[in-house]
Amino acid sequence: MRKTSMVDKRRVAPIASSAKGSKALIRRNVMEALGEPAHVFDAFAGTGEFYREVWKDAASYVGCDLRYFTDDRAAYVADNRRVLRAIDLSRFNLFDLDAYGMPWEQAIIIAARRRIKAGERIGFVFTEGGGLTYKNNIVPRSVANLTGLSHDKAVGLFRRRTDIHSAIVSALAKRMQAKVTARWQGIGRAGTNVAYIGLVLEAASGVAARVRGSGNRVASRAVNPS
Ligand SMILES: C[S@@+](CC[C@H](N)C(=O)[O-])C[C@H]1O[C@@H](n2cnc3c(N)ncnc32)[C@H](O)[C@@H]1O
């Protein structure tokens, strides 16, 4: 797993590349790094694989999926973009965007609507199945929106994927006026073209105060979680 050059390396902890284990581990890490009870919005809730693995231990959980699943989870059965634009997001501090394709349109909506209060932390888990898109040098609108990458000039996108993810993370943090306090990333099995990212953001001023007051607590979160 290559580390990226576009973020503070102390804050990026790459994880092992076994698909399901990595995805569960990233979720556990993000939940733990919040340092407060996790209130999860699971925007691509699916059959509940990660609910059973991880989110059942969260303080609260609400799912969302286009499909209805007959189980005990509270869930919206709708397009998550409509739900994310409509509901009060302040009651959630952890957003799971486990998309088959690109999760960035949903991330853009959350970044626009979920203000982070001073001292508060927000967690994200992203699954990006965009490998083929990048291999074909296609820049989806959501990626262009966040990174400024231009479709007509795109070359070598798959090779630059980690850098693109770093640019996306930076853009989201900037829009939320936040700093990245922890980040984990992994790539799925060879050939699957799937990337996993776990992120914890904190209001920018809150981070500065915490670092000054505690001998760099931010850096201490960069310890490899595996
Ligand atoms: C990779 S699966 C998610 C698996 C899930 N995280 C789990 O733990 O079982 C992706 C899910 O997203 C749902 N989905 C795709 N696009 C969606 C959208 N725009 N809004 C809501 N759900 C969507 C699909 O129906 C599918 O169940």
The ligand as an ORCA input file, in Angstrom:
! r2SCAN-3c Opt
* xyz 0 1
  C     -22.146     -2.431     -1.499
  S     -23.835     -2.552     -1.096
  C     -23.790     -2.063      0.579
  C     -23.535     -3.177      1.541
  C     -23.762     -2.762      2.976
  N     -22.855     -1.707      3.390
  C     -23.725     -3.900      3.969
  O     -23.084     -3.748      5.033
  O     -24.335     -4.938      3.704
  C     -24.516     -1.132     -1.862
  C     -25.983     -0.897     -1.567
  O     -26.285      0.437     -1.927
  C     -27.593      0.497     -2.414
  N     -27.674      1.735     -3.204
  C     -27.117      2.021     -4.403
  N     -27.369      3.294     -4.756
  C     -28.125      3.828     -3.756
  C     -28.716      5.109     -3.542
  N     -28.560      6.121     -4.424
  N     -29.417      5.309     -2.403
  C     -29.567      4.313     -1.493
  N     -29.023      3.093     -1.649
  C     -28.328      2.841     -2.756
  C     -27.785     -0.796     -3.181
  O     -29.151     -1.140     -3.246
  C     -26.953     -1.782     -2.342
  O     -27.771     -2.463     -1.414
*
